[in-house]
Amino acid sequence: MRKRQCKIVATVGPASSSPSMLHLLHQAGVDIFRLNFSHGEHEKTARIMEAIREIGKTVQSPIAVFADLQGPKIRTGVLKGDGLDLKYGASYRLILAKDSAEDDVIPIPHQEIISILQKGDVLKLDDGKLQLTVTERKGDAVVARADTPGRLTNRKGINLPGRKLPISALTEKDRADLDHALKIGVDYVALSFVQRPEDIEEARALIGDKAGIIAKIEKPSAVEHLDEIIALSDALMVARGDLGVELPPEDVPNIQRRIVRACRRAGKPVIVATHMLESMIESIAPTRAEASDVSTAVFQGADAVMLSAETAVGRHPPTAVAIMDRIISATERDPECASFSLLDDPESDHTTADAITLSARRIAEILDCKIAVAYTKTGSTAKRLSRDRPHCSIVAATPDDKVARRLSLFWGVAPTITDDISDFNEMLDKADALSVRHGAKDGDRIIIIAGYPFGRRGKTNTLKISRIGAKGE
């Protein structure tokens, strides 16, 4: 009866952009698709979006899509001979330029970076494979020592661990991509390299309520402002790729756990991403460590786990999704998985709706209820239920297709588009039909949550225990 509750996000790329493959991925278990605007062309993303919406209509299931903006990716310029062999302990000059023809010069075409570098600053290049330490400034140039040997090629990424960069989270490219993403109707927009709450406010001013905002946590400075960023965002992503470059690797697991727990407490969905089944880019099976990694994220209470290159450019996209589905399902069969409640804190200021959804969780556990049907116009009732992780599936019945798609990101929520209810008999009859559609059987207990008078926003005040085929108890 109880279906998988943690959601699966799949990145769309060359290996998965055809309508037939997108449909296959959804059948394998994908709940949300990610469009990576670091690589996608506008015309192509529009076609992909159209195909996903068509799949949603065909299967009569809301499917969320989010646009992942590239953000201010800091890169080196063009090097002499298209590459430079860094020698351990050797000194190199970092200059403000797009390219260089000198042997010991690394061009960096970013004034905001060159201007803030000081003695002792560490630069990690090419996703942390290479490292430089600044030893001095000489006029407009910066001198740095190579801490690791290796070949540096053109336009490799630069990270400055521990430094807040004087740049916006939205570049000119991001603004153009954002405009396109909103035009094609994405449900969420993911902001890369968020550093401070003001980055979310800047994006909100442009996005309004046209899409939800996912804050990608990949900078230590964002962790310092975690609670403020959560409050301003609609969801978070633990972007472990750049976070693992910016922080010592031993700190990343603790940061992940802290972010997941903070999002749980705030009732905001959280995605754990990057390197989850990395070996499946080539292999047909993950490593045991990767399986444990996915399971750990599920145990911690993540709302979703994400596949990146595995589905974007991998050799076996549907297999990667199917295996992730199996790992999640196996983990969730453990009775201790994500079962802890964060609404039991007596010092918290709870609302009537919080009390009702918390009661629903307890009732579902005591009476072995199979489904919780939440009638909701804005999605808030289903979100509250999701936050407290009831021991049953949540069917969110809403007349708003946009609300339904956004709810696809929330743990345990099966969104369904349906007309508003007008009286109690209709509430019970429709709850029966929706529960049966989602796997309940005649005689099963269900919980119904709604707001009375019906059809009004923000009035969750009614809880009903019922049985399939009966008019209640």
C-alpha positions as CSV (number, residue, x, y, z in Angstrom):
1,M,0.0,0.0,0.0
2,R,2.5,2.6,1.1
3,K,4.4,3.9,-1.9
4,R,7.8,5.6,-2.1
5,Q,7.7,8.9,-0.4
6,C,11.1,10.5,-1.1
7,K,11.0,12.1,-4.6
8,I,13.4,11.6,-7.5
9,V,14.8,14.5,-9.6
10,A,16.4,13.7,-12.9
11,T,18.5,16.1,-15.0
12,V,17.7,16.3,-18.6
13,G,20.6,16.3,-21.1
14,P,21.6,14.8,-24.4
15,A,21.0,11.3,-23.2
16,S,17.5,12.0,-22.0
17,S,15.9,14.9,-23.9
18,S,13.8,13.0,-26.4
19,P,10.0,12.7,-25.7
20,S,10.2,8.9,-25.6
21,M,13.1,8.9,-23.1
22,L,11.5,11.5,-20.9
23,H,8.4,9.3,-20.8
24,L,10.5,6.3,-20.0
25,L,12.2,8.1,-17.1
26,H,8.9,9.2,-15.7
27,Q,7.6,5.6,-15.8
28,A,10.8,4.5,-14.1
29,G,10.1,6.9,-11.2
30,V,11.0,10.5,-12.0
31,D,8.8,13.0,-10.1
32,I,10.7,16.2,-11.1
33,F,12.8,17.1,-14.1
34,R,15.7,19.5,-13.9
35,L,16.7,21.7,-16.9
36,N,20.3,22.7,-16.6
37,F,20.7,26.2,-18.1
38,S,24.5,26.0,-18.0
39,H,24.2,24.0,-21.2
40,G,20.7,24.2,-22.6
41,E,19.7,26.3,-25.5
42,H,16.4,28.2,-25.2
43,E,14.8,26.6,-28.2
44,K,15.7,23.1,-27.0
45,T,14.5,23.7,-23.4
46,A,11.2,25.0,-24.8
47,R,10.7,21.7,-26.7
48,I,11.7,19.6,-23.7
49,M,9.3,21.6,-21.5
50,E,6.5,21.0,-24.1
51,A,7.2,17.3,-24.1
52,I,7.1,17.0,-20.3
53,R,3.8,18.9,-20.1
54,E,2.4,16.5,-22.7
55,I,3.5,13.5,-20.6
56,G,1.8,15.0,-17.6
57,K,-1.5,15.2,-19.6
58,T,-1.1,11.7,-20.9
59,V,-0.5,10.1,-17.5
60,Q,-2.8,12.5,-15.7
61,S,-0.1,13.2,-13.2
62,P,1.4,16.6,-12.3
63,I,5.1,16.7,-13.1
64,A,7.3,19.5,-11.7
65,V,10.1,21.1,-13.8
66,F,12.8,23.5,-12.5
67,A,15.3,25.6,-14.3
68,D,18.7,25.5,-12.8
69,L,20.5,28.8,-13.5
70,Q,24.2,28.7,-14.1
71,G,25.0,31.6,-11.7
72,P,28.3,33.5,-11.5
73,K,30.7,30.8,-12.5
74,I,34.2,32.1,-12.1
75,R,36.7,30.7,-14.6
76,T,40.2,31.1,-15.8
77,G,40.9,32.6,-19.2
78,V,42.7,31.1,-22.2
79,L,46.3,30.0,-21.5
80,K,49.3,29.8,-23.7
81,G,49.2,26.7,-25.7
82,D,45.7,26.0,-24.3
83,G,47.2,24.7,-21.1
84,L,49.8,25.2,-18.3
85,D,51.6,22.5,-16.4
86,L,51.7,23.7,-12.8
87,K,54.8,22.6,-10.9
88,Y,54.6,22.1,-7.1
89,G,55.9,25.1,-5.2
90,A,56.4,27.2,-8.4
91,S,55.0,30.8,-8.5
92,Y,52.5,32.1,-11.1
93,R,51.1,35.5,-11.8
94,L,47.4,36.0,-11.8
95,I,46.4,38.9,-14.0
96,L,43.1,40.5,-15.1
97,A,42.9,39.3,-18.7
98,K,40.9,37.1,-21.0
99,D,44.0,35.3,-22.3
100,S,47.8,35.3,-22.0
101,A,50.8,34.3,-24.1
102,E,53.2,34.0,-21.2
103,D,54.4,30.8,-19.6
104,D,53.9,31.7,-16.0
105,V,50.7,33.7,-16.2
106,I,47.1,32.6,-15.4
107,P,44.6,35.1,-16.8
108,I,41.4,35.6,-14.8
109,P,38.8,37.8,-16.6
110,H,37.0,38.8,-13.4
111,Q,37.9,42.2,-11.9
112,E,35.9,41.5,-8.8
113,I,38.1,38.4,-8.1
114,I,41.5,39.9,-8.8
115,S,40.7,43.0,-6.7
116,I,39.9,41.1,-3.5
117,L,42.7,38.5,-3.5
118,Q,45.0,38.9,-0.5
119,K,48.1,37.0,0.9
120,G,47.0,33.6,2.2
121,D,43.9,33.3,0.1
122,V,43.5,29.8,-1.4
123,L,42.2,29.3,-5.0
124,K,40.9,25.9,-6.0
125,L,40.8,25.2,-9.7
126,D,39.1,22.7,-11.9
127,D,36.6,21.4,-9.2
128,G,39.4,21.3,-6.6
129,K,41.8,19.2,-8.6
130,L,44.4,22.0,-8.4
131,Q,45.2,24.5,-5.7
132,L,47.0,27.8,-5.5
133,T,47.9,30.0,-2.5
134,V,48.3,33.7,-2.8
135,T,51.8,34.8,-1.6
136,E,51.8,38.5,-2.5
137,R,50.4,41.3,-4.6
138,K,52.5,43.2,-7.1
139,G,50.6,46.2,-8.4
140,D,47.6,45.0,-10.4
141,A,48.9,41.4,-10.4
142,V,48.7,38.7,-7.8
143,V,51.5,36.1,-7.2
144,A,50.4,32.6,-6.1
145,R,52.2,29.4,-5.3
146,A,51.1,26.0,-6.8
147,D,50.2,23.7,-3.9
148,T,49.5,20.8,-6.3
149,P,51.1,19.8,-9.6
150,G,49.0,19.1,-12.6
151,R,47.8,20.5,-15.9
152,L,45.5,23.5,-16.0
153,T,43.6,23.9,-19.2
154,N,41.4,26.8,-20.5
155,R,38.4,28.1,-18.8
156,K,38.4,26.0,-15.7
157,G,36.3,26.9,-12.7
158,I,37.7,28.8,-9.7
159,N,36.6,28.5,-6.1
160,L,37.7,30.8,-3.2
161,P,36.9,28.8,-0.1
162,G,35.9,31.0,2.8
163,R,35.6,34.2,0.8
164,K,32.4,36.1,0.2
165,L,32.5,37.3,-3.4
166,P,31.3,40.8,-4.2
167,I,29.0,39.6,-7.0
168,S,25.3,39.0,-7.5
169,A,23.9,35.5,-7.8
170,L,22.3,36.5,-11.1
171,T,24.5,37.3,-14.1
172,E,23.3,38.8,-17.3
173,K,23.1,35.3,-18.8
174,D,21.0,34.2,-15.8
175,R,18.6,37.1,-16.3
176,A,18.0,36.2,-19.9
177,D,17.7,32.5,-19.0
178,L,15.3,33.4,-16.2
179,D,13.1,35.4,-18.5
180,H,12.9,32.4,-20.9
181,A,12.3,29.9,-18.1
182,L,9.3,31.9,-16.8
183,K,7.9,32.2,-20.3
184,I,7.9,28.4,-20.8
185,G,6.3,28.0,-17.4
186,V,8.8,26.2,-15.1
187,D,7.5,25.5,-11.6
188,Y,10.7,26.3,-9.8
189,V,13.9,28.3,-10.4
190,A,17.2,27.1,-8.8
191,L,19.7,29.9,-7.9
192,S,23.3,28.9,-8.0
193,F,26.1,30.2,-5.7
194,V,23.7,31.9,-3.2
195,Q,25.8,33.7,-0.6
196,R,23.4,35.8,1.3
197,P,19.6,36.4,1.9
198,E,19.8,39.4,-0.4
199,D,20.5,37.1,-3.3
200,I,17.0,35.5,-2.8
201,E,15.4,38.9,-2.4
202,E,16.9,40.0,-5.7
203,A,15.6,36.9,-7.5
204,R,12.2,37.2,-5.9
205,A,11.8,40.7,-7.2
206,L,12.2,39.4,-10.7
207,I,10.2,36.1,-10.3
208,G,7.4,37.2,-8.0
209,D,4.9,34.3,-7.7
210,K,5.5,33.0,-11.2
211,A,7.7,30.2,-9.9
212,G,9.1,28.9,-6.6
213,I,12.7,29.6,-5.7
214,I,15.2,26.8,-4.9
215,A,18.3,28.1,-3.1
216,K,21.4,26.0,-3.9
217,I,23.6,25.8,-0.9
218,E,27.2,25.5,-2.3
219,K,29.0,28.3,-0.5
220,P,30.0,28.4,3.2
221,S,28.7,31.9,3.4
222,A,25.2,30.6,2.6
223,V,25.5,28.1,5.5
224,E,26.2,31.0,7.8
225,H,22.9,32.6,6.8
226,L,21.0,29.3,6.5
227,D,17.9,30.1,8.5
228,E,17.4,33.4,6.7
229,I,17.8,31.8,3.3
230,I,15.4,29.1,4.2
231,A,12.8,31.6,5.3
232,L,13.0,33.5,2.0
233,S,13.1,30.4,-0.3
234,D,10.5,27.9,-1.3
235,A,13.0,25.0,-1.3
236,L,16.7,24.2,-0.8
237,M,19.3,22.1,-2.6
238,V,22.3,20.6,-0.9
239,A,24.6,21.1,-3.9
240,R,27.5,18.9,-2.7
241,G,29.7,19.4,-5.8
242,D,30.8,23.0,-5.2
243,L,30.1,22.7,-1.4
244,G,32.7,19.8,-1.3
245,V,35.2,22.1,-3.1
246,E,34.6,25.1,-0.8
247,L,34.7,23.0,2.4
248,P,36.9,20.2,3.7
249,P,35.3,16.9,2.7
250,E,34.8,15.8,6.3
251,D,32.5,18.8,6.9
252,V,30.1,18.1,4.1
253,P,28.1,15.2,5.7
254,N,27.5,17.3,8.8
255,I,26.5,20.3,6.8
256,Q,24.1,18.1,4.7
257,R,22.5,16.8,7.9
258,R,22.2,20.3,9.3
259,I,20.5,21.7,6.2
260,V,18.1,18.8,5.9
261,R,17.0,19.2,9.5
262,A,16.6,22.9,9.3
263,C,14.4,22.5,6.2
264,R,12.4,19.9,7.9
265,R,11.8,22.2,10.9
266,A,10.7,25.0,8.6
267,G,8.5,22.8,6.4
268,K,10.5,23.6,3.2
269,P,11.5,20.8,0.8
270,V,15.1,19.9,0.5
271,I,16.9,18.2,-2.4
272,V,20.2,16.3,-1.8
273,A,22.2,16.4,-5.0
274,T,25.5,15.6,-6.8
275,H,27.4,12.3,-7.1
276,M,24.6,10.2,-5.8
277,L,25.0,7.4,-8.3
278,E,28.0,8.8,-10.2
279,S,29.4,5.5,-11.3
280,M,26.2,4.8,-13.2
281,I,27.3,7.3,-15.8
282,E,29.0,4.3,-17.3
283,S,28.1,1.3,-15.1
284,I,24.8,-0.5,-15.0
285,A,25.0,-0.7,-11.2
286,P,26.1,1.7,-8.4
287,T,28.8,1.2,-5.9
288,R,27.8,0.0,-2.4
289,A,28.9,3.4,-1.1
290,E,26.6,5.2,-3.5
291,A,23.7,3.1,-2.4
292,S,24.5,3.9,1.2
293,D,24.7,7.6,0.3
294,V,21.2,7.7,-1.2
295,S,19.9,5.7,1.8
296,T,21.5,8.1,4.2
297,A,19.8,11.1,2.6
298,V,16.4,9.3,2.7
299,F,17.0,8.4,6.4
300,Q,17.8,12.0,7.2
301,G,14.4,13.1,5.8
302,A,15.3,14.6,2.4
303,D,12.3,15.4,0.3
304,A,14.1,14.5,-2.9
305,V,17.4,13.1,-4.2
306,M,18.8,14.1,-7.5
307,L,20.5,12.5,-10.5
308,S,22.7,14.7,-12.5
309,A,25.1,13.4,-15.2
310,E,23.7,9.9,-14.6
311,T,20.6,10.9,-16.6
312,A,21.9,13.9,-18.5
313,V,24.8,12.1,-20.3
314,G,24.9,8.7,-18.8
315,R,24.7,5.4,-20.7
316,H,21.8,4.0,-18.6
317,P,19.4,6.8,-17.6
318,P,16.2,4.7,-16.9
319,T,18.3,2.1,-15.0
320,A,19.8,4.8,-12.8
321,V,16.3,6.0,-12.0
322,A,15.0,2.5,-11.4
323,I,17.8,1.6,-9.0
324,M,17.4,4.9,-7.1
325,D,13.7,4.1,-6.8
326,R,14.7,0.6,-5.4
327,I,17.2,2.1,-2.9
328,I,14.6,4.7,-1.6
329,S,11.8,2.1,-1.3
330,A,14.1,-0.4,0.6
331,T,15.2,2.4,3.0
332,E,11.7,3.6,3.6
333,R,10.6,0.1,4.7
334,D,12.7,0.6,7.8
335,P,10.2,1.8,10.5
336,E,12.7,4.3,11.8
337,C,13.2,6.0,8.5
338,A,12.5,9.8,8.7
339,S,9.9,9.0,11.4
340,F,10.9,11.7,13.9
341,S,8.6,14.6,14.3
342,L,9.8,18.2,14.4
343,L,6.4,19.6,15.6
344,D,6.7,18.2,19.1
345,D,8.7,21.2,20.4
346,P,6.4,22.8,23.1
347,E,8.2,26.1,22.6
348,S,7.2,26.5,19.0
349,D,4.3,28.8,18.0
350,H,1.8,26.4,16.3
351,T,-1.3,27.2,14.4
352,T,-4.7,25.4,14.3
353,A,-3.6,23.9,11.0
354,D,-0.4,22.6,12.6
355,A,-2.3,21.0,15.4
356,I,-4.7,19.3,12.9
357,T,-1.9,17.9,10.7
358,L,0.1,16.8,13.7
359,S,-3.0,15.0,15.0
360,A,-3.4,13.4,11.5
361,R,0.1,12.0,11.8
362,R,-0.7,10.4,15.2
363,I,-4.0,9.1,14.0
364,A,-2.5,7.5,10.9
365,E,0.0,5.7,13.0
366,I,-2.5,4.5,15.7
367,L,-5.3,3.4,13.3
368,D,-3.1,2.3,10.4
369,C,-4.7,4.7,8.0
370,K,-3.7,4.2,4.4
371,I,-4.2,7.6,2.9
372,A,-4.5,11.2,4.1
373,V,-6.6,13.3,1.7
374,A,-5.8,17.0,2.0
375,Y,-8.1,19.4,0.2
376,T,-6.1,22.5,-0.5
377,K,-6.2,25.6,-2.7
378,T,-2.8,26.9,-1.9
379,G,-1.0,23.7,-1.0
380,S,-0.3,24.7,2.6
381,T,-2.3,21.9,4.2
382,A,-0.4,19.2,2.2
383,K,2.9,21.0,2.9
384,R,2.2,20.9,6.7
385,L,1.4,17.2,6.5
386,S,4.5,16.5,4.5
387,R,6.6,18.3,7.1
388,D,5.5,16.0,9.9
389,R,6.0,12.8,7.8
390,P,2.8,10.8,8.5
391,H,2.9,7.0,8.2
392,C,0.7,7.1,5.1
393,S,0.6,8.6,1.7
394,I,-0.7,12.2,1.2
395,V,-3.2,12.8,-1.6
396,A,-3.3,16.6,-2.2
397,A,-6.5,17.5,-3.9
398,T,-6.3,21.0,-5.5
399,P,-8.1,22.8,-8.3
400,D,-4.9,24.6,-9.3
401,D,-2.6,22.9,-11.7
402,K,0.4,25.1,-10.7
403,V,-0.1,24.3,-7.0
404,A,-0.3,20.6,-7.9
405,R,3.0,20.6,-9.8
406,R,4.8,22.5,-7.1
407,L,3.6,20.0,-4.5
408,S,5.3,17.2,-6.6
409,L,8.6,18.2,-4.8
410,F,7.2,17.6,-1.3
411,W,7.9,14.3,0.5
412,G,5.0,11.9,0.4
413,V,2.6,14.1,-1.5
414,A,0.7,12.8,-4.5
415,P,-0.9,15.9,-6.0
416,T,-4.2,15.5,-7.9
417,I,-6.1,18.2,-9.8
418,T,-9.7,18.2,-8.9
419,D,-12.7,20.6,-8.6
420,D,-13.5,22.3,-5.3
421,I,-15.8,20.5,-2.9
422,S,-19.1,22.2,-1.8
423,D,-20.4,20.0,1.0
424,F,-19.5,17.2,3.4
425,N,-21.0,14.4,1.3
426,E,-19.0,15.5,-1.7
427,M,-15.9,15.7,0.5
428,L,-16.3,12.1,1.6
429,D,-17.3,10.7,-1.8
430,K,-14.4,12.4,-3.6
431,A,-11.9,11.3,-0.9
432,D,-13.0,7.7,-1.4
433,A,-12.5,7.9,-5.1
434,L,-9.1,9.6,-4.8
435,S,-7.9,7.1,-2.2
436,V,-8.9,4.1,-4.3
437,R,-7.1,5.7,-7.3
438,H,-4.0,5.8,-5.1
439,G,-4.2,2.2,-3.9
440,A,-6.6,2.1,-1.0
441,K,-9.1,-0.8,-0.8
442,D,-12.7,-1.1,0.4
443,G,-12.8,-0.9,4.2
444,D,-9.4,0.9,4.6
445,R,-9.3,3.8,7.0
446,I,-8.4,7.2,5.6
447,I,-8.0,10.6,7.0
448,I,-9.6,13.7,5.4
449,I,-8.4,17.2,6.1
450,A,-10.1,20.3,4.8
451,G,-11.1,23.8,5.6
452,Y,-14.7,24.9,6.4
453,P,-16.4,26.8,4.9
454,F,-15.2,24.9,1.8
455,G,-13.4,26.7,-1.0
456,R,-11.7,29.4,1.2
457,R,-8.0,29.8,1.5
458,G,-5.9,29.2,4.6
459,K,-8.8,27.7,6.7
460,T,-7.6,24.2,7.6
461,N,-9.8,23.4,10.5
462,T,-11.5,20.0,9.8
463,L,-10.3,16.5,10.3
464,K,-12.4,13.4,9.5
465,I,-11.7,9.7,9.9
466,S,-13.5,7.6,7.3
467,R,-13.5,4.2,5.8
468,I,-13.5,3.5,2.0
469,G,-17.1,2.7,1.0
470,A,-18.6,4.2,4.2
471,K,-19.6,7.7,5.3
472,G,-17.3,7.9,8.2
473,E,-17.1,6.5,11.7
